[in-house]
């Protein structure tokens, strides 16, 4: 009798677990918000089983603007149990179609770091408005151009737990007068990235030391620029290429970092 009961129970448990997983869905929506008079269009993602008080993760796009890549990353982060929000730095409808347009758009903010900071802060404010988010547990991540942006957010003295830059630019126009950096910083960098000079790396590290920031920098051997994006192709000789190993390792590093930031809160 006991054996028969066990045989019946196991399938029932399996069905229950399957049903629970089936009910968990990633909710996504477009969120329109503003910075001064500029209309922005972000992307929100979270597990619809969340009941509130979850950490929030702000995501900043590459130089091509909000598109399939960062939306996919938002959904992956939502699946980890966080509320993810893709900030729009460029503005509603501004989605560069090629590298020329992307370079022109990114240059606007690279040359005006105060505007860059204000745009990302607008996205941060929008994330904090979500009722599911614990405003005391916030991190920001960015890819390429977005990595530059989240580092500027940290430099601005933003009261968030941490930032992660994936193959982002490290330079700033204001290294001599940084605000007190409250956020912990994780930089995930391709060791063979030809677009980030040794001088830029050295200047960044010296800036972090002089700022007394809590920072770490991880180099991935054999990886060049844009190593997390499959759309970058597979030829490192071009300077930007996908590297599966570096992609996996950097994602795991981010998850460990988040565990450090949000544990015990």
DOTIDO-116755 format. One line per 2 residues: number of its first residue (from 1); their letters; for each residue y, x, z of N, C-alpha, C. Coordinates in pm, 1 decimal, m for minus. Example, Ala and Ser with C-alpha at 12.3 -4.5 7.8 and 13.67 -1.06 7.14 Angstrom:
<rokols>
1	as	m569.0/1319.0/780.0/m450.0/1230.0/780.0/m330.0/1320.0/780.0; m225.0/1285.0/708.0/m106.0/1367.0/714.0/3.0/1290.0/787.0
</rokols>
This chain:
<rokols>
1	xx	m121.7/81.8/0.0/0.0/0.0/0.0/127.3/85.6/0.0; 124.8/192.5/79.0/243.5/277.4/86.0/273.7/341.4/m47.9
3	xx	169.1/386.7/m119.1/190.2/448.6/m249.2/248.4/351.2/m349.0; 200.5/228.5/m344.7/250.2/127.3/m437.1/397.5/98.6/m409.7
5	xx	432.5/88.1/m282.5/571.7/60.2/m246.9/662.5/172.7/m295.6; 615.8/298.0/m283.0/696.1/411.8/m327.0/718.7/410.1/m476.5
7	xx	617.5/375.5/m552.2/629.4/369.8/m697.1/731.0/266.0/m740.6; 740.4/159.2/m665.9/836.6/53.8/m698.4/977.3/95.3/m658.7
9	xx	987.0/164.4/m542.8/1118.6/199.9/m488.8/1191.8/301.0/m575.6; 1121.7/401.9/m626.6/1186.6/506.9/m703.3/1258.7/454.2/m825.8
11	xx	1194.9/367.7/m907.7/1267.5/313.3/m1021.8/1388.7/231.6/m980.8; 1378.3/160.0/m867.1/1490.8/78.1/m821.7/1609.2/166.0/m786.9
13	xx	1582.4/279.3/m716.6/1689.8/372.2/m681.9/1752.7/428.7/m807.7; 1668.8/465.6/m903.2/1718.6/518.6/m1028.9/1808.0/420.7/m1100.9
15	xx	1769.0/294.3/m1103.6/1849.8/190.0/m1167.6/1983.0/175.3/m1096.9; 1980.3/182.6/m962.0/2104.6/167.6/m885.3/2201.1/280.9/m914.7
17	xx	2148.0/404.4/m919.2/2233.7/518.3/m949.0/2290.5/510.0/m1088.7; 2207.7/470.1/m1183.9/2253.4/456.3/m1321.9/2363.0/352.7/m1332.4
19	xx	2346.2/240.6/m1261.0/2446.4/133.8/m1265.9/2578.0/180.3/m1208.3; 2569.9/260.2/m1097.9/2692.3/311.6/m1035.8/2766.5/403.5/m1130.9
21	xx	2691.5/493.8/m1198.1/2754.9/584.9/m1293.3/2811.9/510.7/m1411.8; 2742.5/405.1/m1453.0/2787.2/329.3/m1569.4/2919.8/260.0/m1542.0
23	xx	2940.6/223.1/m1413.9/3064.0/152.2/m1380.5/3184.9/246.2/m1377.2; 3158.9/376.4/m1355.5/3268.6/472.8/m1347.6/3317.9/503.9/m1488.5
25	xx	3442.3/470.8/m1516.5/3502.4/493.5/m1647.4/3633.5/569.5/m1630.0; 3668.3/650.2/m1728.6/3797.0/719.1/m1725.8/3901.2/628.0/m1789.6
27	xx	3995.4/587.2/m1708.6/4105.6/502.7/m1756.3/4214.2/593.1/m1814.3; 4264.2/559.6/m1931.4/4374.2/634.8/m1992.1/4483.2/539.3/m2038.5
29	xx	4604.8/588.4/m2035.3/4715.9/507.8/m2086.6/4835.1/595.8/m2121.3; 4913.5/547.8/m2215.4/5038.5/613.1/m2252.8/5147.1/565.6/m2156.8
31	xx	5221.9/659.1/m2102.1/5329.3/627.5/m2007.9/5462.4/672.1/m2067.7; 5553.3/579.0/m2085.2/5686.4/612.4/m2134.5/5779.9/633.0/m2015.5
33	xx	5853.2/742.8/m2018.1/5947.6/772.4/m1910.8/6067.5/847.1/m1969.9; 6163.9/884.7/m1888.7/6286.3/943.1/m1943.2/6329.0/1066.4/m1864.9
35	xx	6395.2/1155.5/m1935.9/6471.9/1263.6/m1874.5/6613.5/1248.5/m1926.7; 6705.0/1211.0/m1838.0/6840.9/1173.2/m1880.4/6829.0/1064.8/m1987.8
37	xx	6878.2/1089.7/m2107.9/6871.2/986.6/m2211.9/6754.8/1007.7/m2309.6; 6676.1/1109.3/m2286.2/6564.1/1139.4/m2376.2/6438.9/1063.8/m2333.6
39	xx	6381.8/988.7/m2425.7/6258.5/915.9/m2398.2/6140.4/1009.4/m2417.4; 6052.9/1011.6/m2319.0/5934.7/1096.2/m2320.9/5810.0/1008.0/m2317.1
41	xx	5698.9/1062.0/m2363.6/5576.8/982.4/m2371.0/5458.8/1065.6/m2319.7; 5418.1/1039.1/m2195.0/5309.3/1112.8/m2132.7/5176.0/1041.1/m2146.5
43	xx	5073.5/1105.2/m2093.2/4936.9/1052.9/m2104.1/4870.4/1063.1/m1967.4; 4830.0/949.0/m1913.6/4771.2/941.1/m1779.5/4620.7/918.6/m1790.5
45	xx	4543.6/986.8/m1704.9/4398.7/968.7/m1703.3/4347.7/976.4/m1559.7; 4257.1/883.5/m1525.3/4193.7/887.3/m1393.9/4065.3/804.9/m1397.4
47	xx	3977.8/834.1/m1305.4/3853.0/758.4/m1290.7/3888.7/622.2/m1231.8; 3844.0/515.1/m1296.8/3886.1/382.8/m1250.0/3819.2/341.0/m1119.3
49	xx	3730.0/425.8/m1065.6/3671.8/396.0/m934.6/3757.7/450.4/m820.9; 3862.7/527.1/m854.2/3950.8/580.9/m751.1/4022.0/468.8/m676.1
51	xx	4037.4/488.9/m545.8/4106.3/390.2/m462.7/4240.6/440.1/m412.0; 4277.6/560.2/m449.2/4407.3/613.4/m407.0/4393.0/740.3/m326.1
53	xx	4506.3/809.8/m305.7/4512.5/931.2/m224.9/4435.5/1047.7/m285.7; 4432.7/1055.3/m417.4/4365.9/1165.9/m486.4/4468.2/1272.3/m523.8
55	xx	4426.4/1398.2/m533.7/4518.6/1501.6/m582.4/4561.4/1472.5/m726.8; 4682.6/1510.7/m759.5/4732.6/1492.3/m895.4/4742.9/1626.2/m967.3
57	xx	4713.5/1625.4/m1096.0/4723.3/1746.5/m1177.2/4814.3/1719.5/m1296.1; 4926.1/1789.1/m1301.0/5018.5/1780.2/m1413.1/4972.9/1878.3/m1520.7
59	xx	4966.6/1833.7/m1645.3/4921.1/1918.1/m1756.0/5033.5/1931.1/m1857.7; 5059.1/2054.2/m1900.2/5162.9/2076.4/m2001.4/5098.5/2130.7/m2128.7
61	xx	5134.8/2067.7/m2238.8/5075.7/2091.9/m2369.7/5110.2/2227.7/m2428.8; 5035.0/2264.5/m2533.9/5065.1/2382.9/m2612.5/5188.2/2353.8/m2699.1
63	xx	5222.4/2448.1/m2786.1/5346.0/2432.2/m2864.1/5338.8/2318.5/m2966.2; 5221.1/2263.9/m2989.7/5207.8/2151.7/m3083.3/5238.1/2016.7/m3017.6
65	xx	5267.0/2014.7/m2889.2/5299.4/1889.5/m2822.6/5175.0/1814.8/m2776.3; 5196.0/1698.0/m2717.1/5082.6/1618.3/m2668.2/4997.4/1572.4/m2785.7
67	xx	4870.1/1606.7/m2779.9/4777.4/1570.0/m2886.8/4636.5/1561.3/m2832.7; 4537.9/1558.2/m2920.9/4397.9/1542.5/m2877.3/4350.8/1647.9/m2778.4
69	xx	4398.3/1772.0/m2794.1/4348.7/1879.0/m2707.1/4384.4/1855.5/m2560.3; 4512.2/1836.5/m2530.0/4550.1/1819.1/m2388.8/4502.7/1684.4/m2334.6
71	xx	4490.8/1585.1/m2421.8/4436.6/1456.7/m2377.0/4291.1/1472.4/m2333.8; 4216.2/1552.3/m2409.4/4077.0/1578.9/m2371.4/4071.9/1651.3/m2238.0
73	xx	4160.6/1748.2/m2218.9/4163.7/1820.4/m2092.2/4199.2/1726.2/m1976.5; 4290.0/1634.4/m2000.9/4326.5/1537.5/m1896.7/4205.9/1453.5/m1856.9
75	xx	4128.2/1411.3/m1954.1/4010.1/1329.9/m1925.8/3904.6/1410.1/m1851.1; 3891.4/1539.2/m1884.3/3796.7/1624.4/m1813.1/3839.1/1643.6/m1667.4
77	xx	3967.1/1659.6/m1644.6/4017.1/1675.9/m1508.9/4003.1/1546.1/m1430.2; 4025.8/1433.2/m1497.4/4005.7/1303.4/m1432.7/3860.5/1286.9/m1389.4
79	xx	3767.9/1337.3/m1470.1/3625.2/1327.5/m1437.5/3589.3/1410.5/m1314.1; 3675.0/1506.5/m1278.0/3653.4/1586.6/m1157.4/3703.0/1515.0/m1032.0
81	xx	3767.3/1399.8/m1050.2/3814.9/1322.7/m936.1/3963.9/1332.0/m910.6; 4037.6/1394.4/m1004.0/4182.5/1406.1/m990.7/4252.8/1305.6/m1081.2
83	xx	4379.1/1280.2/m1051.0/4462.9/1200.4/m1140.7/4538.6/1299.2/m1229.4; 4518.9/1288.6/m1360.0/4580.0/1383.2/m1453.8/4691.6/1316.3/m1532.0
85	xx	4800.9/1389.8/m1550.2/4912.5/1338.1/m1628.5/4966.1/1447.0/m1719.2; 4963.3/1421.4/m1850.0/5018.2/1515.5/m1947.5/5167.8/1491.8/m1960.6
87	xx	5247.0/1590.5/m1922.1/5392.2/1580.1/m1935.9/5431.5/1603.3/m2081.0; 5534.6/1534.4/m2124.5/5587.3/1550.1/m2260.1/5716.6/1630.7/m2251.3
89	xx	5713.8/1753.6/m2300.7/5832.8/1838.1/m2294.7/5926.4/1809.3/m2412.1; 5871.4/1777.1/m2528.0/5951.2/1763.5/m2649.5/6023.7/1629.2/m2663.3
91	xx	5959.3/1519.7/m2626.3/6019.7/1388.3/m2647.0/5930.8/1299.4/m2732.0; 5945.3/1170.6/m2713.5/5862.7/1072.8/m2784.6/5873.3/1091.3/m2936.4
93	xx	5758.7/1097.5/m3000.6/5755.0/1107.4/m3146.2/5770.6/1247.4/m3201.3; 5803.0/1344.0/m3115.6/5819.4/1482.3/m3162.7/5685.7/1553.6/m3145.9
95	xx	5610.5/1556.6/m3253.7/5478.0/1616.3/m3254.3/5468.0/1707.8/m3376.3; 5495.7/1836.3/m3360.0/5496.9/1929.9/m3473.3/5370.0/1922.4/m3557.6
97	xx	5389.8/1927.6/m3688.8/5277.2/1914.1/m3782.1/5217.1/2048.0/m3821.3; 5290.3/2157.4/m3800.5/5238.3/2289.3/m3837.5/5300.4/2394.5/m3746.2
99	xx	5257.9/2519.8/m3765.3/5305.0/2626.7/m3677.5/5455.3/2650.9/m3688.2; 5512.0/2627.8/m3806.1/5656.5/2646.4/m3823.7/5733.0/2547.0/m3737.1
101	xx	5695.7/2419.3/m3746.0/5762.8/2317.0/m3665.2/5738.3/2341.5/m3516.6; 5615.9/2382.3/m3483.7/5583.1/2407.8/m3343.8/5667.4/2522.2/m3288.3
103	xx	5682.7/2627.4/m3366.7/5762.2/2741.2/m3323.6/5907.8/2701.8/m3300.8; 5960.2/2618.0/m3390.0/6099.4/2573.6/m3377.0/6119.9/2489.7/m3251.8
105	xx	6024.8/2400.3/m3222.7/6037.0/2316.5/m3103.9/6023.9/2398.5/m2976.5; 5922.5/2484.3/m2972.3/5901.4/2565.4/m2852.4/6021.5/2655.4/m2824.8
107	xx	6084.0/2705.7/m2931.2/6197.2/2797.0/m2916.3/6314.6/2731.5/m2843.5; 6332.8/2600.7/m2863.3/6441.7/2529.0/m2796.1/6432.6/2548.5/m2645.0
109	xx	6312.0/2538.7/m2592.7/6292.0/2544.0/m2447.8/6274.3/2686.5/m2397.2; 6220.6/2774.3/m2481.6/6210.0/2914.6/m2442.2/6348.3/2977.3/m2428.5
111	xx	6443.1/2928.5/m2509.2/6579.5/2981.5/m2503.8/6666.8/2909.7/m2401.0; 6616.5/2798.6/m2347.6/6690.3/2723.2/m2245.8/6592.7/2690.5/m2132.5
113	xx	6573.0/2787.3/m2044.9/6473.1/2771.9/m1939.9/6511.1/2665.3/m1837.1; 6639.6/2639.1/m1821.0/6679.0/2533.2/m1729.3/6637.7/2396.3/m1784.2
115	xx	6653.6/2377.6/m1914.0/6609.2/2253.5/m1977.1/6457.2/2242.6/m1966.2; 6385.7/2351.9/m1989.9/6240.3/2352.9/m1975.7/6199.6/2306.9/m1836.3
117	xx	6267.0/2361.5/m1735.1/6234.1/2326.2/m1597.3/6261.3/2178.7/m1568.5; 6373.5/2129.7/m1618.6/6407.8/1990.3/m1592.5/6309.7/1895.2/m1660.7
119	xx	6265.0/1931.0/m1780.5/6169.4/1844.8/m1851.3/6035.3/1837.8/m1777.3; 5988.5/1952.9/m1729.0/5859.8/1949.8/m1659.7/5874.2/1880.9/m1523.7
121	xx	5990.1/1893.0/m1461.7/6012.8/1823.1/m1334.4/6014.0/1671.8/m1354.5; 6062.8/1626.9/m1471.1/6059.5/1483.1/m1501.9/5914.9/1435.0/m1507.8
123	xx	5827.2/1515.8/m1567.7/5685.5/1480.7/m1572.0/5623.4/1481.0/m1433.8; 5661.8/1577.5/m1351.1/5611.1/1584.0/m1214.6/5651.0/1459.8/m1135.6
125	xx	5774.4/1418.2/m1151.9/5821.3/1297.2/m1082.7/5742.1/1174.8/m1126.4; 5710.0/1169.1/m1255.9/5634.3/1055.1/m1307.2/5492.6/1054.2/m1250.5
127	xx	5430.0/1170.3/m1241.5/5296.3/1178.6/m1182.8/5298.3/1129.2/m1038.4; 5400.0/1168.5/m962.9/5407.6/1129.9/m821.7/5427.1/980.7/m803.1
129	xx	5474.7/912.6/m906.2/5493.8/767.3/m896.5/5361.6/691.0/m898.1; 5257.1/754.7/m949.6/5127.7/686.4/m958.5/5074.8/658.9/m817.8
131	xx	5038.5/534.6/m790.6/4995.4/494.0/m657.3/4863.3/558.0/m614.8; 4789.6/610.5/m710.6/4662.2/674.1/m678.8/4679.1/818.4/m632.4
133	xx	4797.9/874.8/m651.1/4821.6/1017.7/m626.1/4874.2/1042.4/m485.8; 4816.7/1143.2/m421.6/4870.3/1194.0/m296.1/4982.8/1291.8/m332.2
135	xx	5108.4/1258.4/m306.1/5220.3/1344.5/m348.0/5223.6/1478.8/m278.3; 5144.5/1495.0/m173.2/5138.5/1622.5/m102.6/5027.1/1712.1/m155.1
137	xx	4954.9/1664.5/m257.0/4847.9/1744.7/m316.6/4863.6/1740.8/m469.0; 4945.1/1832.7/m518.2/4977.0/1836.7/m661.2/4959.3/1979.6/m713.8
139	xx	4898.8/1989.5/m831.9/4891.3/2117.0/m902.8/4938.1/2094.1/m1045.7; 4973.0/2200.9/m1113.8/5014.4/2191.7/m1254.5/4941.7/2298.5/m1334.1
141	xx	4894.2/2262.3/m1453.2/4831.0/2359.1/m1541.3/4895.7/2350.3/m1679.2; 4887.8/2459.9/m1753.8/4945.6/2458.5/m1887.5/4873.9/2554.5/m1979.5
143	xx	4875.8/2519.9/m2106.9/4808.1/2598.9/m2210.0/4910.7/2659.7/m2305.5; 4901.6/2791.7/m2328.0/4992.7/2862.3/m2419.5/5138.4/2836.1/m2378.8
145	xx	5214.1/2764.8/m2462.8/5351.1/2726.1/m2427.8/5353.1/2657.7/m2292.0; 5254.0/2572.5/m2267.2/5246.8/2501.6/m2139.6/5226.9/2594.1/m2021.3
147	xx	5158.6/2707.2/m2043.8/5144.0/2804.7/m1936.7/5278.3/2863.5/m1897.8; 5360.6/2890.4/m1997.2/5497.1/2937.0/m1971.7/5573.3/2834.2/m1889.2
149	xx	5557.3/2707.0/m1926.2/5630.5/2598.7/m1859.4/5591.0/2586.6/m1712.4; 5461.4/2589.3/m1681.7/5421.9/2570.9/m1541.3/5460.7/2691.2/m1456.1
151	xx	5467.0/2809.3/m1516.1/5516.1/2924.6/m1440.9/5665.0/2909.5/m1409.7; 5740.4/2851.1/m1503.1/5882.0/2823.6/m1475.9/5895.6/2716.7/m1366.7
153	xx	5803.6/2621.8/m1365.4/5804.1/2520.7/m1259.0/5785.3/2587.4/m1123.1; 5691.9/2681.8/m1115.9/5670.9/2754.3/m990.1/5794.5/2835.3/m953.3
155	xx	5853.0/2901.6/m1053.0/5972.7/2982.5/m1027.3/6090.0/2897.6/m977.0; 6091.8/2770.9/m1014.6/6200.9/2682.4/m973.4/6194.0/2645.2/m825.8
157	xx	6084.4/2684.4/m760.8/6067.7/2650.4/m619.8/6007.5/2514.0/m598.2; 5944.3/2457.0/m700.2/5884.7/2323.7/m689.2/5786.6/2318.3/m572.6
159	xx	5793.0/2208.5/m499.8/5708.9/2192.5/m381.7/5573.3/2133.5/m421.7; 5492.7/2216.1/m485.4/5357.2/2177.2/m524.0/5262.3/2284.9/m473.7
161	xx	5131.9/2253.5/m476.1/5035.6/2345.4/m416.2/5005.0/2466.6/m504.7; 5001.7/2447.2/m635.6/4968.3/2560.7/m719.9/4987.1/2533.2/m867.0
163	xx	4988.0/2640.2/m947.1/4995.2/2627.7/m1092.5/4891.5/2720.7/m1155.2; 4841.3/2678.8/m1271.6/4745.1/2758.6/m1347.1/4795.7/2772.7/m1489.8
165	xx	4807.7/2896.9/m1534.7/4846.9/2924.3/m1672.8/4725.9/2973.6/m1750.2; 4689.1/2901.4/m1856.0/4584.6/2944.1/m1947.3/4651.3/3008.7/m2069.1
167	xx	4626.6/3136.4/m2090.1/4681.8/3213.7/m2202.3/4828.7/3180.1/m2231.7; 4908.6/3175.5/m2126.0/5049.9/3140.4/m2140.9/5139.8/3263.0/m2147.0
169	xx	5263.7/3241.0/m2191.1/5365.1/3346.4/m2188.3/5407.9/3373.1/m2045.5; 5438.1/3497.3/m2013.2/5467.7/3536.9/m1875.7/5614.1/3568.8/m1851.8
171	xx	5692.6/3574.4/m1957.7/5832.1/3615.9/m1944.5/5919.0/3503.3/m1890.9; 6035.4/3540.1/m1842.1/6133.9/3443.2/m1796.4/6272.9/3501.7/m1816.0
173	xx	6371.5/3414.1/m1831.0/6510.1/3459.3/m1844.3/6574.0/3483.5/m1708.1; 6504.1/3447.5/m1599.6/6565.3/3453.1/m1467.2/6478.1/3526.6/m1364.9
175	xx	6428.7/3645.4/m1397.7/6343.8/3715.0/m1300.2/6422.5/3775.5/m1184.7; 6553.6/3795.8/m1208.4/6631.9/3865.7/m1107.2/6673.6/3775.4/m991.5
177	xx	6671.4/3643.6/m1012.3/6712.1/3551.6/m905.7/6611.5/3437.3/m894.5; 6487.1/3468.8/m864.8/6389.0/3361.6/m854.7/6410.2/3278.1/m729.2
179	xx	6381.6/3149.6/m739.6/6379.0/3065.3/m620.8/6256.2/3105.7/m538.5; 6256.4/3075.1/m408.9/6134.8/3101.7/m331.2/6016.4/3027.5/m395.6
181	xx	5912.3/3101.9/m429.5/5797.3/3041.1/m496.3/5702.2/2985.6/m390.4; 5691.7/2854.0/m385.3/5606.3/2788.4/m286.3/5463.2/2772.9/m337.2
183	xx	5448.2/2755.9/m467.9/5316.4/2729.5/m525.8/5234.3/2857.4/m539.0; 5104.9/2846.6/m513.5/5014.5/2956.5/m545.0/4999.2/2963.0/m697.7
185	xx	4979.7/3082.5/m748.1/4977.6/3102.4/m893.1/4846.7/3167.1/m937.7; 4786.9/3107.3/m1041.1/4668.2/3162.5/m1104.6/4696.0/3177.5/m1253.7
187	xx	4690.1/3300.8/m1302.2/4710.5/3328.9/m1444.0/4577.0/3371.1/m1505.0; 4533.5/3299.0/m1607.7/4406.8/3324.2/m1676.2/4440.8/3376.1/m1815.5
189	xx	4408.5/3501.4/m1841.0/4467.9/3573.2/m1954.0/4363.6/3644.4/m2039.3; 4379.9/3635.4/m2170.3/4295.1/3710.4/m2261.8/4333.9/3857.4/m2259.4
191	xx	4239.0/3944.5/m2225.9/4270.9/4086.5/m2211.4/4316.6/4150.8/m2341.9; 4281.0/4088.3/m2455.0/4318.2/4144.1/m2585.5/4420.2/4056.9/m2658.2
193	xx	4495.7/3978.0/m2582.8/4598.7/3891.1/m2641.0/4711.2/3977.1/m2698.9; 4729.2/3977.0/m2832.8/4830.1/4063.9/m2893.5/4972.6/4012.0/m2879.9
195	xx	4986.1/3885.5/m2834.4/5119.6/3826.0/m2826.2/5187.0/3848.5/m2691.4; 5111.1/3899.3/m2595.4/5166.7/3928.4/m2463.2/5158.5/4079.4/m2443.1
197	xx	5272.5/4143.9/m2440.6/5275.5/4289.9/m2434.7/5241.9/4341.0/m2294.8; 5205.2/4467.5/m2290.7/5179.2/4531.5/m2161.7/5305.4/4531.4/m2076.1
199	xx	5419.6/4543.7/m2141.1/5547.3/4541.8/m2067.7/5571.5/4405.3/m2003.7; 5535.3/4299.3/m2076.6/5553.5/4164.6/m2022.3/5460.9/4141.7/m1902.7
201	xx	5338.0/4191.1/m1913.2/5243.9/4178.1/m1801.9/5294.2/4254.3/m1679.7; 5339.9/4376.8/m1701.7/5390.7/4458.3/m1591.5/5513.0/4394.6/m1526.4
203	xx	5603.4/4341.5/m1609.4/5724.4/4276.9/m1556.6/5688.5/4154.0/m1474.0; 5591.2/4077.8/m1521.6/5548.1/3958.8/m1447.7/5489.5/3997.6/m1311.9
205	xx	5403.2/4097.0/m1312.4/5340.5/4137.8/m1186.9/5443.4/4191.4/m1088.2; 5539.5/4266.5/m1137.6/5646.0/4316.3/m1049.7/5731.0/4202.4/m995.3
207	xx	5755.4/4102.8/m1081.2/5831.1/3985.1/m1037.0/5757.3/3913.2/m924.9; 5626.0/3897.3/m940.2/5547.2/3827.7/m838.2/5550.2/3905.3/m706.1
209	xx	5542.4/4035.4/m716.1/5546.3/4117.2/m594.1/5682.1/4105.0/m524.2; 5789.6/4116.3/m603.4/5923.3/4110.8/m543.6/5954.5/3971.9/m488.3
211	xx	5888.0/3869.6/m543.3/5908.6/3732.0/m496.8/5819.9/3698.5/m377.3; 5729.1/3790.6/m343.4/5632.8/3766.2/m235.1/5549.5/3640.9/m262.2
213	xx	5518.9/3619.9/m389.7/5440.4/3502.5/m428.9/5292.9/3524.1/m395.1; 5222.4/3414.1/m379.7/5077.2/3416.9/m362.4/5018.4/3400.9/m502.3
215	xx	4973.8/3510.0/m563.5/4936.2/3504.8/m703.9/4808.5/3584.2/m730.8; 4745.0/3547.8/m839.7/4629.4/3622.4/m888.9/4627.0/3612.9/m1040.3
217	xx	4571.0/3717.3/m1102.6/4566.2/3721.6/m1248.5/4427.7/3768.4/m1290.3; 4364.4/3691.1/m1378.5/4228.9/3721.5/m1424.2/4233.5/3754.4/m1573.2
219	xx	4174.5/3866.6/m1610.4/4169.1/3908.5/m1750.6/4027.0/3886.2/m1804.3; 4018.7/3828.6/m1924.9/3889.5/3806.1/m1988.3/3872.7/3902.4/m2105.6
221	xx	3779.6/3995.2/m2091.3/3756.3/4094.2/m2194.5/3712.0/4031.4/m2325.4; 3766.6/4082.4/m2436.0/3730.3/4031.7/m2567.7/3802.7/3905.5/m2608.7
223	xx	3879.6/3846.6/m2517.4/3949.9/3721.7/m2547.0/4092.2/3751.0/m2592.7; 4137.0/3676.7/m2693.1/4274.1/3688.3/m2742.6/4351.9/3563.2/m2703.2
225	xx	4457.3/3533.4/m2774.8/4540.1/3418.2/m2741.6/4465.7/3287.7/m2772.9; 4498.9/3182.5/m2698.6/4445.4/3048.6/m2723.4/4293.1/3042.0/m2713.6
227	xx	4236.1/3117.2/m2620.6/4090.5/3129.1/m2612.3/4018.5/3003.7/m2563.9; 4091.4/2904.3/m2515.0/4025.6/2780.8/m2468.5/4018.4/2672.2/m2575.4
229	xx	4081.9/2694.4/m2688.8/4095.2/2587.8/m2788.7/4007.2/2616.0/m2910.3; 3908.0/2528.6/m2932.4/3816.6/2544.0/m3045.8/3892.1/2544.4/m3178.5
231	xx	4001.3/2469.9/m3185.0/4079.4/2461.3/m3309.0/4147.4/2593.0/m3346.0; 4143.8/2691.3/m3255.5/4204.7/2821.3/m3284.8/4119.4/2904.9/m3379.4
233	xx	3998.9/2858.5/m3408.1/3912.0/2932.8/m3498.1/3828.1/3035.3/m3425.2; 3760.6/3119.3/m3501.8/3665.5/3213.2/m3442.5/3691.5/3358.7/m3480.4
235	xx	3808.2/3387.2/m3535.4/3838.8/3522.6/m3580.0/3942.9/3587.4/m3488.0; 3901.3/3670.1/m3392.1/3996.2/3733.8/m3300.5/4097.7/3821.8/m3370.9
237	xx	4065.2/3866.9/m3491.2/4157.3/3954.2/m3564.3/4288.7/3884.2/m3596.9; 4288.2/3751.2/m3595.1/4410.0/3674.8/m3622.5/4500.6/3665.5/m3500.1
239	xx	4452.2/3711.7/m3386.7/4534.1/3710.5/m3265.7/4513.6/3590.0/m3177.5; 4466.3/3479.2/m3235.4/4435.5/3357.2/m3160.4/4298.4/3309.3/m3204.9
241	xx	4208.2/3291.2/m3109.8/4072.5/3250.1/m3144.3/4002.2/3194.0/m3021.2; 3912.7/3101.1/m3045.4/3834.4/3043.4/m2935.8/3732.6/3144.0/m2886.7
243	xx	3712.5/3146.2/m2753.8/3611.3/3232.2/m2691.8/3538.2/3146.7/m2588.7; 3417.2/3107.2/m2621.5/3343.8/3013.2/m2537.0/3323.1/3065.5/m2395.1
245	xx	3288.5/3192.0/m2383.5/3264.3/3248.8/m2251.1/3391.1/3247.6/m2167.1; 3503.0/3288.5/m2226.2/3629.9/3289.5/m2152.7/3675.0/3148.3/m2120.3
247	xx	3648.8/3055.7/m2211.1/3682.5/2915.8/m2186.6/3607.3/2864.1/m2064.2; 3476.6/2885.9/m2062.2/3393.5/2840.0/m1950.2/3433.4/2906.7/m1820.0
249	xx	3451.5/3037.7/m1823.7/3485.6/3110.5/m1702.0/3622.2/3068.7/m1647.7; 3719.4/3048.5/m1736.4/3853.2/3010.9/m1690.5/3853.8/2870.3/m1631.7
251	xx	3776.5/2781.2/m1689.7/3767.0/2644.4/m1636.0/3706.0/2646.4/m1496.1; 3602.1/2727.2/m1478.2/3540.4/2739.7/m1346.5/3637.3/2801.9/m1246.7
253	xx	3715.1/2899.6/m1291.9/3815.3/2961.5/m1204.1/3918.5/2859.1/m1159.2; 3958.2/2772.4/m1251.4/4052.6/2666.2/m1216.6/3994.4/2573.2/m1111.3
255	xx	3868.1/2537.0/m1126.7/3804.6/2445.1/m1032.2/3796.0/2507.7/m892.5; 3762.2/2635.1/m886.0/3758.4/2703.8/m756.8/3897.6/2707.9/m694.3
257	xx	3997.6/2734.5/m775.5/4137.4/2737.9/m730.4/4178.7/2601.9/m674.9; 4144.8/2494.7/m746.7/4175.8/2360.4/m696.3/4107.4/2334.2/m563.3
259	xx	3983.2/2380.2/m550.0/3913.2/2362.6/m422.7/3987.2/2429.6/m308.3; 4042.3/2547.1/m337.4/4121.7/2618.4/m237.8/4249.8/2543.2/m205.6
261	xx	4316.9/2493.4/m307.6/4445.9/2425.7/m288.2/4431.6/2297.4/m207.2; 4327.4/2220.9/m237.2/4318.3/2084.8/m184.2/4221.9/2068.7/m67.4
263	xx	4149.1/2172.8/m32.1/4054.2/2160.1/78.5/4127.3/2145.6/210.5; 4074.9/2059.1/294.2/4131.7/2041.3/427.6/4254.9/1954.6/431.8
265	x	4298.8/1900.8/314.0/4417.1/1814.3/312.5/4376.5/1668.1/309.4
</rokols>
